[in-house]
Amino acid sequence: MAQHTPYMGRLNIKRLMSAALILAAGLMAAPPAHSADQAASGDLSATVLMYHRFDDSRYPSTNTSMQDFRAHIEVLKSLNRPILPLTDIVKALDGEGEIPRGAVAITIDDAYLSVFENAWPYLRDNNIPFTLFVATEPVAQGQPNYMTPGQLREIAAHSEVSIANHGHTHNSLAFMDVEAIEAEIQTAEGLLTQWLGSTPPRLFAFPYGEAGSTALDIVDEYGFQAAFGQHSGSIGVDQNRSYLPRFPLSGNYAGEDRLREALSTLPFPHENFSPAGAAVVSGNPPAFIEFTLKAPLTPERLNCFSGGKRLALKADGQHVRIAFPSNASPPRWRMNCTHPAPNSRWHWLGWQTALEAKSRE
């Protein structure tokens, strides 16, 4: 895994016991050794797609029309891109099985009612595997526009579906303290286990894709096999399993061209990424974003962008520095770096950072 700065403080007995209960459901295996050639070629990689709502035009930025979604599936079929359960892909990254070339996983966040009413019949009838990351508080409270525990049980009864932890309140974990983050994980884990009658798979998705160093360490401590943000990119064997990328396909990014772009990407071989966490204290940002490229990548062919604008790069050998923008505005800032690969493909690095703790609707 990529390194990230550990949070301060020592484990107490209560926290050790809580973590042990979750770890008992499935310890995280150490990633196996793979060759750099395998990782760079994409032989050990996959693309994870992310959705939220379906045919719910009241929330356009997180909505995907069923017309677009069905078109996405037809594109995957036409390109012979196998859709696998996310759990199978994560296991393969840990050396348990193989990833077919071009593998894709579908993830859906938040358990909105439109998933059950609009997307689920199509997914069910076509035997399409997917993972639903559930924020449990809105479900437990019976909030409108969210699924019910009974509906979760109905879809979980199908072998191609996995339901996983998305925290309890759906508040950002980026600036929470240790106790609050643990409460988010434990409460959601307990409710999902109660509703579904079994422990959820060892997968986690950060609300809003936001995770500071403390949250990243706690995800490791609790034995999650993989955790996902909302930054774009393909996943590979040498990435930090506590903060893996996904390609959002909703709102302005729901078109077929965006899907084809996502499918053209490969993992971005690099190390020594800094800043270590994905959260920056407002008013005190780092001076630089920096990382070291690994073969076959070279600084001369690297381009990085934010908000459609090219970022200035400084390279010292394989080490790259990018000045953190002084005008980056809350609540989050995103950057994408690309490097050409054979066959009109791209090594793609996405990074998202939370800039301040802020309540969101």
TORTI-127470 format. One record per residue (C-alpha): residue in one letter; y, z, x. Coordinates in nm, 2 decimals, decimal comma. Example, Ala and Ser with C-alpha at 12.3 -4.5 7.8 and 13.67 -1.06 7.14 Angstrom:
REM TORTI-127470
<A <-0,45 0,78 1,23>> <S <-0,11 0,71 1,37>> 
This chain:
REM TORTI-127470
<M <0,00 0,00 0,00>> <A <0,36 -0,05 0,10>> <Q <0,52 0,28 0,21>> <H <0,78 0,46 0,00>> <T <0,96 0,78 0,07>> <P <0,78 1,08 -0,07>> <Y <0,96 1,32 -0,30>> <M <1,05 1,66 -0,17>> <G <0,85 1,97 -0,26>> <R <0,49 2,09 -0,25>> <L <0,23 2,06 -0,52>> <N <0,17 2,38 -0,72>> <I <-0,16 2,48 -0,88>> <K <-0,05 2,36 -1,23>> <R <0,03 2,02 -1,10>> <L <-0,29 1,99 -0,90>> <M <-0,50 2,08 -1,21>> <S <-0,31 1,83 -1,43>> <A <-0,36 1,55 -1,17>> <A <-0,72 1,64 -1,12>> <L <-0,79 1,60 -1,49>> <I <-0,66 1,25 -1,49>> <L <-0,81 1,16 -1,16>> <A <-1,15 1,26 -1,30>> <A <-1,13 0,96 -1,53>> <G <-1,15 0,72 -1,23>> <L <-1,05 0,77 -0,87>> <M <-0,84 0,49 -0,70>> <A <-1,05 0,30 -0,45>> <A <-0,89 0,22 -0,11>> <P <-0,80 -0,15 -0,09>> <P <-1,05 -0,35 0,12>> <A <-0,96 -0,55 0,42>> <H <-0,88 -0,91 0,35>> <S <-0,76 -1,19 0,59>> <A <-0,40 -1,30 0,60>> <D <-0,52 -1,65 0,53>> <Q <-0,68 -1,55 0,21>> <A <-0,38 -1,35 0,09>> <A <-0,13 -1,63 0,18>> <S <-0,33 -1,91 0,02>> <G <-0,34 -1,73 -0,31>> <D <-0,72 -1,69 -0,31>> <L <-0,67 -1,32 -0,38>> <S <-0,38 -1,33 -0,62>> <A <-0,30 -1,35 -0,98>> <T <0,00 -1,39 -1,21>> <V <0,07 -1,12 -1,47>> <L <0,28 -1,23 -1,77>> <M <0,49 -0,98 -1,98>> <Y <0,58 -0,99 -2,35>> <H <0,74 -0,74 -2,59>> <R <0,80 -0,88 -2,95>> <F <0,67 -1,18 -3,14>> <D <0,86 -1,37 -3,40>> <D <1,12 -1,09 -3,43>> <S <1,46 -1,27 -3,39>> <R <1,65 -0,94 -3,45>> <Y <1,60 -0,86 -3,08>> <P <1,64 -1,20 -2,91>> <S <1,63 -1,08 -2,55>> <T <1,28 -0,93 -2,58>> <N <1,14 -1,17 -2,85>> <T <0,90 -1,46 -2,80>> <S <0,84 -1,70 -3,09>> <M <0,48 -1,75 -3,18>> <Q <0,54 -2,12 -3,14>> <D <0,64 -2,06 -2,77>> <F <0,35 -1,81 -2,72>> <R <0,09 -2,06 -2,85>> <A <0,25 -2,32 -2,63>> <H <0,21 -2,09 -2,33>> <I <-0,17 -2,05 -2,40>> <E <-0,21 -2,43 -2,43>> <V <-0,04 -2,47 -2,10>> <L <-0,28 -2,22 -1,94>> <K <-0,57 -2,41 -2,09>> <S <-0,45 -2,75 -1,98>> <L <-0,41 -2,62 -1,62>> <N <-0,75 -2,45 -1,62>> <R <-0,58 -2,11 -1,55>> <P <-0,83 -1,84 -1,66>> <I <-0,69 -1,55 -1,86>> <L <-0,86 -1,23 -1,74>> <P <-0,84 -0,87 -1,85>> <L <-0,58 -0,70 -1,63>> <T <-0,84 -0,43 -1,55>> <D <-1,07 -0,70 -1,40>> <I <-0,79 -0,83 -1,18>> <V <-0,70 -0,49 -1,05>> <K <-1,06 -0,41 -0,97>> <A <-1,10 -0,74 -0,78>> <L <-0,79 -0,65 -0,57>> <D <-0,98 -0,34 -0,48>> <G <-1,29 -0,53 -0,38>> <E <-1,48 -0,50 -0,70>> <G <-1,55 -0,86 -0,80>> <E <-1,36 -1,18 -0,74>> <I <-1,04 -1,33 -0,88>> <P <-1,09 -1,69 -0,99>> <R <-0,83 -1,92 -0,85>> <G <-0,52 -1,93 -1,07>> <A <-0,61 -1,62 -1,27>> <V <-0,36 -1,49 -1,52>> <A <-0,33 -1,16 -1,72>> <I <-0,13 -1,10 -2,03>> <T <0,05 -0,78 -2,09>> <I <0,26 -0,66 -2,39>> <D <0,49 -0,36 -2,37>> <D <0,59 -0,10 -2,63>> <A <0,35 -0,15 -2,92>> <Y <0,60 -0,31 -3,16>> <L <0,48 -0,39 -3,51>> <S <0,54 -0,76 -3,46>> <V <0,26 -0,75 -3,20>> <F <0,01 -0,64 -3,46>> <E <0,14 -0,86 -3,74>> <N <0,21 -1,18 -3,56>> <A <0,05 -1,20 -3,22>> <W <-0,27 -1,00 -3,27>> <P <-0,44 -1,23 -3,53>> <Y <-0,39 -1,53 -3,29>> <L <-0,51 -1,33 -2,98>> <R <-0,81 -1,19 -3,18>> <D <-0,91 -1,53 -3,32>> <N <-0,90 -1,69 -2,98>> <N <-1,06 -1,41 -2,79>> <I <-0,77 -1,38 -2,55>> <P <-0,77 -1,06 -2,34>> <F <-0,46 -0,86 -2,30>> <T <-0,33 -0,52 -2,21>> <L <-0,09 -0,33 -2,44>> <F <0,13 -0,07 -2,27>> <V <0,22 0,19 -2,53>> <A <0,52 0,43 -2,53>> <T <0,37 0,70 -2,75>> <E <0,66 0,89 -2,90>> <P <0,78 0,62 -3,14>> <V <0,41 0,57 -3,26>> <A <0,36 0,95 -3,30>> <Q <0,68 0,98 -3,50>> <G <0,59 0,69 -3,73>> <Q <0,91 0,50 -3,64>> <P <0,96 0,17 -3,82>> <N <0,89 -0,15 -3,64>> <Y <0,62 0,03 -3,43>> <M <0,24 0,02 -3,46>> <T <0,05 0,31 -3,61>> <P <-0,24 0,50 -3,44>> <G <-0,47 0,33 -3,68>> <Q <-0,35 -0,01 -3,58>> <L <-0,39 0,08 -3,22>> <R <-0,75 0,18 -3,29>> <E <-0,82 -0,14 -3,47>> <I <-0,71 -0,36 -3,18>> <A <-0,87 -0,13 -2,92>> <A <-1,21 -0,18 -3,09>> <H <-1,21 -0,53 -2,94>> <S <-1,36 -0,55 -2,59>> <E <-1,09 -0,80 -2,47>> <V <-0,81 -0,55 -2,54>> <S <-0,71 -0,25 -2,32>> <I <-0,44 0,00 -2,42>> <A <-0,26 0,18 -2,14>> <N <0,01 0,43 -2,05>> <H <0,38 0,34 -2,08>> <G <0,52 0,69 -2,08>> <H <0,60 0,90 -2,39>> <T <0,97 0,86 -2,47>> <H <1,03 0,52 -2,31>> <N <1,31 0,67 -2,11>> <S <1,36 0,54 -1,76>> <L <1,17 0,74 -1,50>> <A <1,40 0,62 -1,22>> <F <1,61 0,94 -1,19>> <M <1,38 1,20 -1,37>> <D <1,27 1,51 -1,18>> <V <0,90 1,58 -1,11>> <E <0,83 1,79 -1,42>> <A <0,99 1,54 -1,65>> <I <0,79 1,25 -1,51>> <E <0,47 1,44 -1,53>> <A <0,54 1,53 -1,89>> <E <0,59 1,16 -1,97>> <I <0,26 1,07 -1,82>> <Q <0,06 1,36 -1,94>> <T <0,19 1,35 -2,30>> <A <0,12 0,98 -2,33>> <E <-0,22 1,01 -2,18>> <G <-0,31 1,29 -2,42>> <L <-0,20 1,11 -2,73>> <L <-0,37 0,78 -2,64>> <T <-0,69 0,97 -2,57>> <Q <-0,66 1,15 -2,90>> <W <-0,59 0,83 -3,10>> <L <-0,85 0,61 -2,93>> <G <-1,12 0,86 -2,86>> <S <-1,15 0,77 -2,49>> <T <-0,94 0,79 -2,18>> <P <-0,71 0,49 -2,12>> <P <-0,76 0,26 -1,82>> <R <-0,59 0,37 -1,50>> <L <-0,30 0,14 -1,55>> <F <0,07 0,23 -1,60>> <A <0,39 0,03 -1,68>> <F <0,73 0,18 -1,60>> <P <0,97 0,17 -1,89>> <Y <1,24 -0,09 -1,82>> <G <1,05 -0,16 -1,49>> <E <1,25 0,13 -1,33>> <A <1,09 0,36 -1,08>> <G <1,24 0,58 -0,81>> <S <1,05 0,72 -0,51>> <T <0,95 1,03 -0,70>> <A <0,79 0,83 -0,99>> <L <0,61 0,60 -0,74>> <D <0,46 0,90 -0,57>> <I <0,35 1,07 -0,89>> <V <0,18 0,75 -1,01>> <D <-0,02 0,76 -0,68>> <E <-0,09 1,13 -0,72>> <Y <-0,23 1,08 -1,07>> <G <-0,48 0,82 -0,96>> <F <-0,35 0,51 -1,14>> <Q <-0,52 0,20 -1,00>> <A <-0,20 0,00 -1,05>> <A <0,14 0,04 -1,20>> <F <0,38 -0,24 -1,30>> <G <0,75 -0,31 -1,31>> <Q <0,95 -0,59 -1,46>> <H <1,04 -0,77 -1,15>> <S <0,90 -1,12 -1,11>> <G <0,63 -1,24 -0,87>> <S <0,26 -1,28 -0,83>> <I <0,03 -0,99 -0,73>> <G <-0,18 -0,99 -0,42>> <V <-0,40 -0,76 -0,21>> <D <-0,14 -0,63 0,03>> <Q <0,12 -0,52 -0,22>> <N <0,22 -0,17 -0,32>> <R <-0,02 -0,10 -0,62>> <S <0,23 0,15 -0,75>> <Y <0,49 -0,12 -0,83>> <L <0,34 -0,46 -0,90>> <P <0,54 -0,75 -1,04>> <R <0,52 -0,93 -1,38>> <F <0,69 -1,24 -1,51>> <P <0,88 -1,17 -1,84>> <L <0,85 -1,46 -2,09>> <S <1,09 -1,37 -2,36>> <G <1,44 -1,44 -2,47>> <N <1,60 -1,71 -2,25>> <Y <1,29 -1,71 -2,03>> <A <1,03 -1,79 -2,30>> <G <1,03 -2,17 -2,24>> <E <0,74 -2,37 -2,11>> <D <0,94 -2,45 -1,79>> <R <0,96 -2,08 -1,71>> <L <0,59 -2,03 -1,75>> <R <0,51 -2,33 -1,52>> <E <0,75 -2,18 -1,26>> <A <0,57 -1,85 -1,28>> <L <0,23 -2,02 -1,24>> <S <0,36 -2,20 -0,93>> <T <0,42 -1,87 -0,74>> <L <0,22 -1,70 -0,47>> <P <0,24 -1,35 -0,33>> <F <0,52 -1,29 -0,07>> <P <0,36 -1,16 0,26>> <H <0,59 -0,90 0,40>> <E <0,61 -0,53 0,51>> <N <0,86 -0,25 0,59>> <F <1,06 -0,31 0,27>> <S <1,37 -0,09 0,24>> <P <1,50 0,09 0,04>> <A <1,16 0,24 -0,03>> <G <1,22 0,33 -0,40>> <A <1,34 0,11 -0,68>> <A <1,63 0,34 -0,78>> <V <1,97 0,38 -0,61>> <V <2,21 0,66 -0,68>> <S <2,53 0,52 -0,84>> <G <2,82 0,51 -0,59>> <N <2,59 0,55 -0,29>> <P <2,39 0,23 -0,25>> <P <2,21 0,14 0,07>> <A <2,40 -0,08 0,31>> <F <2,11 -0,33 0,33>> <I <1,80 -0,46 0,17>> <E <1,56 -0,54 0,45>> <F <1,20 -0,64 0,51>> <T <0,98 -0,80 0,77>> <L <0,82 -1,14 0,69>> <K <0,45 -1,19 0,77>> <A <0,29 -1,53 0,85>> <P <0,31 -1,80 0,74>> <L <0,67 -1,71 0,62>> <T <0,97 -1,77 0,84>> <P <1,34 -1,68 0,79>> <E <1,45 -2,04 0,83>> <R <1,28 -2,14 0,50>> <L <1,37 -1,83 0,31>> <N <1,63 -1,82 0,02>> <C <1,73 -1,52 -0,18>> <F <1,93 -1,51 -0,50>> <S <2,09 -1,27 -0,75>> <G <2,25 -1,38 -1,08>> <G <2,21 -1,74 -0,98>> <K <2,40 -1,69 -0,66>> <R <2,26 -1,73 -0,31>> <L <2,26 -1,42 -0,10>> <A <2,36 -1,42 0,27>> <L <2,06 -1,34 0,50>> <K <2,06 -1,21 0,86>> <A <1,74 -1,24 1,06>> <D <1,62 -1,08 1,38>> <G <1,29 -1,25 1,45>> <Q <1,08 -1,20 1,14>> <H <1,30 -0,91 1,02>> <V <1,55 -1,00 0,74>> <R <1,86 -0,81 0,62>> <I <2,06 -0,87 0,31>> <A <2,38 -0,68 0,24>> <F <2,35 -0,48 -0,08>> <P <2,63 -0,61 -0,31>> <S <2,92 -0,38 -0,35>> <N <2,99 -0,52 -0,70>> <A <2,63 -0,46 -0,84>> <S <2,68 -0,31 -1,18>> <P <2,46 -0,06 -1,38>> <P <2,21 -0,02 -1,52>> <R <2,01 -0,24 -1,29>> <W <2,03 -0,51 -1,03>> <R <1,78 -0,79 -0,95>> <M <1,70 -1,01 -0,66>> <N <1,46 -1,29 -0,61>> <C <1,35 -1,44 -0,28>> <T <1,15 -1,77 -0,24>> <H <0,98 -1,94 0,04>> <P <0,81 -2,29 0,00>> <A <0,44 -2,30 0,01>> <P <0,20 -2,61 0,02>> <N <0,14 -2,81 -0,30>> <S <0,48 -2,75 -0,45>> <R <0,43 -2,38 -0,48>> <W <0,64 -2,08 -0,38>> <H <0,59 -1,75 -0,22>> <W <0,81 -1,53 -0,45>> <L <0,95 -1,18 -0,40>> <G <1,12 -1,01 -0,70>> <W <1,30 -0,68 -0,67>> <Q <1,47 -0,47 -0,93>> <T <1,66 -0,15 -0,87>> <A <1,81 0,10 -1,12>> <L <2,16 0,18 -1,03>> <E <2,22 0,50 -1,24>> <A <2,05 0,72 -1,50>> <K <2,18 0,60 -1,83>> <S <2,07 0,63 -2,19>> <R <1,97 0,31 -2,36>> <E <1,91 0,21 -2,72>> 
